Amino acid sequence: MAGETATFAATDDPLKRTLRSGFIENLLTGVYKDKKLNRRGFKIENAIFSGPLNLRGVTVPVEMRWVRCRFDDSVDFSSTHFMAPLFLDFSEFTKPDDNDSLNFNSMKVDGNLSLDHIVVASGAQFYHLLVQGDLFARQVDFKSKKWGAEFGQAEIKGKMFFEHSTFGNTLSLADTRMLGLTLRDVSVRKTLDLNHAQIQTVFELSLPALPENVSIEGLTYSDLTGTTVSQRLIDLIDQADYSAASYAQLEDYYAKHAYPELAEQTFFRMKRQERKRLPWAGHLYSLLLYVLVGYGRRPQNALYISLGVVLLGALIFGNRRSVVPRKHEDAAKVYSPFWYSFDLLTPFIDLHEADVWMPKQDWWFGSNYARLHRILGWILVPIGIAAITGIIK
């Protein structure tokens, strides 16, 4: 294996395809002066590595491919600089549940990093990872129910692809910067952490089920590829701890991209989540504003409701024999149930209908409903005016 390819048959006896991790360390650090790395890189396939593999701080000048390999102990690539692409496709990391058995913290890869089809029994740390190309993690399986895959404060110059993958505990992209993100058919059992992640374009957010916990505070993005992604995003925002800023950012995105209806829906979802966290009085008041004027977004609601109340009043007071004049000299005046109901409802407009007529004193329902009718007017009209003038938002 002078730096090119070491391929073992998967059917070979495990002892025949077992390599000491120390041998790889010595090869890549130049201990073996007679073994030079081929500038085109080398590939190890179907190997089993015995003992911890420690390449901490090493500079690897060629492309590395560990394909269908098995690592039964810890792997430490922290601060390792791979000056070409790195492939770990179809490899297994079988060390029992441990948070630091895979340490890729501060690792640098001058090209693509491929983790396709890897199986990890424990946790994996990728803090401060720097990848100059794309990161691929398709059909990966992080089995641990205690530890997760932590990409905190990583920087991916290209795109991150997580597809058809399972995370038994956590997937954290907190404070990570990337050109694009794809989460396609990704299952995260416990926590999805996107706090303060900076994403140029979100290509897909497809999770079969929402994680138990979602953290999304401070997430920023410039583009969402279609309304499906944005609908998935708002589901995540709903699942996370309430943050008005997260809703406001999505609402602003919709408004700038000519989706006014979706912007309005986002605003109402924000208010719905806000209501859930208010005391009962605040909850009731918020619900009232939603029904009456849509928090100022739909002031016409108050008009429609007011018209409905006027028509109801006209129906209730429709029988001339159920009302009497307040003064005997007004008995000959023309009575209109509609204008009487309208005048009762509008505190700032005086048509003199309510000054002339009143329900019969022995009509208990009519007398009390007239009082309720006036109270509704003092509620509906001021709120409607406030919504139209922009006081309620």
N, C-alpha and C positions, 0 to 999 in steps of 0.2 A: 504494500500500500504506500507507494512513493508519492502520495498526494493526488491520486486520481480517483479510483473507485474500488470500494470493497463491498461486494455483493454476496450475500449469503442466501441460500434457499430457505424459504420459510419452513420447509419440511425437515431441514437438517436438525440433528441433535442439538439441543440448547447449548451444550458444552462446546460444540464446535463453532458456534456463532457468538460466543460470549467474549467480549473485549474488556480489558481493564480500562477503566476511565482514565487512569494515570497515563496510559499509553497515548490517548488522544491529547491529554494536557501537554505532555512532553512534545508531541508532534507539532502542535499549534504554537507552542512557545519557543520552538527552535532548539530544544534540548538535543534532538537527534540531528547532528550536523550533516550526516550523510543522507538524510531524508528531506528533500525539499518539496514544498507544496507546488503543485502544478498551478500556473497562473490562471488556468481556466477553472480552478477549484476542484473539489472532489466530493464524492457521494458515498455514504455508508448506508446500506440497505439491509433490513432484517437482522440487524445486530442487536445483541443484548449487552448492556453496559453494566459492569460490576463495580460497585463502589461509587462514592460521590464524584460527580463531574464538576470540577471547579476551574472556570476560566475567568475568574474575577479580574477585571482590569486588563485583559489581554487584547491585543490588536490582531485581528484575523484579516489578512489582506486579500483573501480569495473567497469565491462563492462556496457556501457550505450547504450540503443537503444531507440531513439525517431523515431518511425515509423508512417508514415501517420499523423504526427502532423501538427498543424497550429500555426505559431507564428505571431501574429498581431502587435507586437511591436519590438523594437530592441533586439538583442541577443548579449551579450558580453561574449565571452569565452577567451578574451585576457589573456595570461600568465596562463591559466588554464592547469593543468597537469592531463590528463586522463591516469591512470596507466594500462589501458586495452583498447581493441578496442572501437571505437566510431562509432555509426551508426545513420545517420540522414535520412535514405532512405524514399523516397516518401513524404517528409515533404515540407510544403510551408512556405515561409517567405514573408509576404504580406505587410510589412510596405512600404508606398509610397516611391518614388524615393529619396534615400539618400545614400551618399557614405559610411557612417559609421554605418548603421543600422545592419550590420553583421560584428562583429569585432572578428576575430580569430587570431589576431596578437600574435606572440610568444606562441601560443598554442602548447602543447606537447601531443602526443598520442603514448603510448607504445604498438603499435599494428597497425592494419589497420584502416584507416579512410574511411568510406563509405558515399558518398554523392549522391548515385544513385537516379535518378528520382526526385531530388529536384527542386523546382520552386522558383526563387528569383525575387522579384519585384524591388529590388534596387541593390546597389553595395555590394561587399563583399571583406573584406581585410584579407589576409592570410600571411602578411609579417612575416618573421622569423618563420614560421610554422615548427615544427619538428615532422615528422612521422617516427616511427621506422619500420613500415611495408609498405604496399602498400596504395596508395590513389586511390579510385575509384570515378569517376564522370561521370557515364554513363547515357545518356538520361536526362541530366540536362538542364534547361532552365533559363538563366539569361536574363530577359526581358528588363532591363533598356537600353535605348538608350543613356544615359548620363554617367552611371558608369559601371564598369566592375568587373571582378574577378581578384584580384591582389595577385599573389603568390610570390611577389618579395623576394629574399633572403631566400626562403624556403629550407629546406633540407628533402628529401624523401629518406629514407634508401632503400626502395624497388622501385617499379615502379609506374608511374602515368598513369592512364587510363582515357582518355577523349573520349567517344564514343557516336555518334548519338546525339550530344549536340549542343546547340545554345547559342551564346553570343551576345546580342544585341549591345554591345559596344566593350569591350576590354577583351582579355585574356592575362594576363601578367605572364610569367614565368622567368622574368629577374633575373639574378644572382641566379637562383635556381639550386640545385644539386640533381641528382636523378640517380637511377640505370638504369631505362629504361623509355621511353616515347612512348605512343600510342595516336595519334590523328586520330581517325577514324570517317569519316563523320561528321566533326566538322565545324560548320558555325560561323565565327567571322566577324561581320559586319564592324567594324572600324579598330581595331589595334590588331595585334598579335605581342607580344613583347617577343623575345627570346634572348635579349641582354645578353651576358656573361653567359648564361645557360650552365651548365656542365652536359652532359648526357653520361652515359656509352654506352647504346644501344638505337638507335631510331628504334622502331619496325614498326611504321606506321605513315605516314603523308598524310592523306586523307582529303582534304578540297574541298567541292563542288565548291566553288568559292574563289578566293584569296581575303583577306581583303583589305580594302582601303589602309592601311599602314602596313608594315612589318618591324620590327626591329630585326636584326640578327647579329649585330656587336659583335664579340668576342664569338659567340657560339662555343662550343667544343663538340666533340663526339669521341668515340672510335670505334663504329661499327654501320653500317647501314644494316638492314636486307633486302638485295636484291636491285636490280637496280631500282625498282619502288619507293622505299623510296628516293633514291638519286635523281631520276628525279623530285619528288615532292619538294625535298629540293632545287634544283637549280631553280625551279620556284619561290620559296620564296626568294631566293637570288636575282633573277632578279627583283622582286617586291620591294625589300628593297633599301634603299640608297646605292649607289655604294660602294662596299668594295672589293678591290682586294684580301685581306686576306681571305675572305669567299670563294671566288672561288679557291684560291690557296690551301686552306685546303681540299676542295672536290677533286680537281685535284690530290693532294698528296695521298688522301685516295684511289682513283681509281688506281693510279700507284702502290701503295703498295699491292693492292688486285688483281693485274693482269687484270685490265680492261684498257688497253692502249688507246683503241678507245674512251671510255667514258672520260678518262682523257684529251684527245685532244679536244673533244667536249666541255668540261668544260672550257678549256683554250680559245677556240674561242668565247664562250659565254661571258667570261670575257672581251675579247677585243671588242666585239660588244657593250657591255654596256659602256665600256670606250670611244669608238668612239662617242657615243651619247652626251658625255659631253665635247668634244673637240671643239675648234673653227673650222671654215670651212676648213682652211688650214691644221690643224692637222688631222681633220676628213678625208680629201682627202688623205693625206699621209698615214694614218693608213689603209685606204681602199686599197690603192695601195700595201702596204706591204702584206696585206691579200691575195689579188688576185695573186700577183707575187710569193711570197715565203711562204705564210701562217705564217708570222711572224717568219720565220726561221724553222718552224716545217715541212714545205713542200717545201724544196728548189728545188725539181724536177719540181715544177710549172714553175719556170723561164726557165728551159730547154725546157719544152713542149711549152711554149709560144714563146720562141726564135726559136724553130724548125718551129712553125707555121708561124712566121714572115719570116724566110728564104724561106719556100715554097711559101709564098705569093709573096715575091720578085722575086723568080725564075719564077713564073707565069707572073708577070708584065713585067719582063725583058726577057721573054722567046723568043721573036722574035729578031733574030740576026740583022735585019735591023733597029731595034729601038735604037741600041747602035753603037757607033763609037769608034775607037781607039783614045787615046789621042795624039799619035804620029803616023805619017804616016808609019814609019818602022815597027810598030806592027800590021799592017793590016792583015798580013798573019797568025797571031797567032790564036790558037783554042780558041773559046769563049764557056764558060760553064755558063748558066744562074744560076745554083745552086751555084757554087763556087763564082761567082760574087756577088750573094745575100749574101752568107755566109761571104765573105770578107768585104762587106759593113757594116755588123752588128757587127763584132767582132773587137773592138778597140785595143785589145792586141795581136791579131794574124794577121800577114801580109802575105797574100797569093799572093800579087802583082796583084790580079785580078782587084781590084778597082783602082790600079795605071795605069792599061793598058786601061780599058774601061770606058766609061761614056755615059749617055743617050744623044741622039741628042739634040742640043741646041734649036731646034724649037719644041721639044716635052715638052710642059709645065708641063703636069702631071708627066711624067717620071723624069724630072729634080728635081721637088719639092718632089716627093716621095723618091728619092734617099737621099735627105737631111733628111727627116723624118726617113728613114730607119737607117741612121747613129745615129740620136738622140735616137731612140729606143735601139740601141746597147749600147750606153753610159748609158742608164737607166737599161736595163735588165741584162747585163753582170756583172757590179759591184755589183748590188743587189744580183744576184745569187751567186757570189763569197762570199759576206759578209754572206749570209745565210748558205752556206756550211761550212764556217770557224767558224760559231757561233757568229759572230759579231752582227747579227740581231736576237733578241729573242722576 
